[in-house]
Amino acid sequence: MSFPSDGTNHYNAIKNEISTKEFLQEHAHKIFKVVEKGKYIVLSKGGTTNKADNIIKCDDENVIYISDKQKKKGLSIGSFDYTNTSVPIHDMLTEKSDIVEDIQTILNNVKKVKQLPIEERKKLVDSYRKPISNASYTTLTKLQSNDIINLIKKFLIKPNEKMEMFITDGATNERYTFSFTDHPIVKLIKSGFTPSINVKNGKSSGKIIFSKGTEKVDVGLRIRIHTNNGATALLNAGGSNKSSQFVLKFQQDGVAKLLTKMGISAIEI
């Protein structure tokens, strides 16, 4: 599956943040117990420097951090991102880890290609798409259970531990919310379940399955590695984006199933 690099997802996310802000400004005191009517303000955050998209700031100094998730076509279609970061890939490259050796090979070649005239670089773009996908695949296959646990703790649980996930069902206009610390993944990690990645040959993402003894648990967590702006930007071969880098994503599949499993119902106002 390819992902748009024209800013469409970002634009849709911003629209959802505005809609959520307006909704919370009117109804937050009916949703969160610590919020009192007339004694709070909802502020937009978001961007690359803020994990929260909106925050509810109360007069008594309570703060609720909101992470907006839009499911434009409904809860049963597609996924949403919890994490989208280049840091773990960069760290492994810096450490010269064997896990990312195929990514490093591509980046070494890209350095040479960038010395070529832009017309020559444009001709090479298509030839890089498959190697990028293959490098993402091999990186996923080399991640061991301890690596996955560390990535989950550092780049999924820790950044989201203060977040209230706020999910909008675009098909029904219903909204759902839960504290990320209540996500089953947190308990699974604490309970000593072992994660493994179920990734199909040549794919850049896979489901994370948790095992303990004979028990296997699938909570819809997906890990993905790809370039954030695509092959054209990686080679700086034209287009609005001048650069691209390998990023790691944690994504939520099966949103409707997750909410049912957690016992989360639509917000009633």
Disulfide bonds with the S-S distance in Angstrom:
none
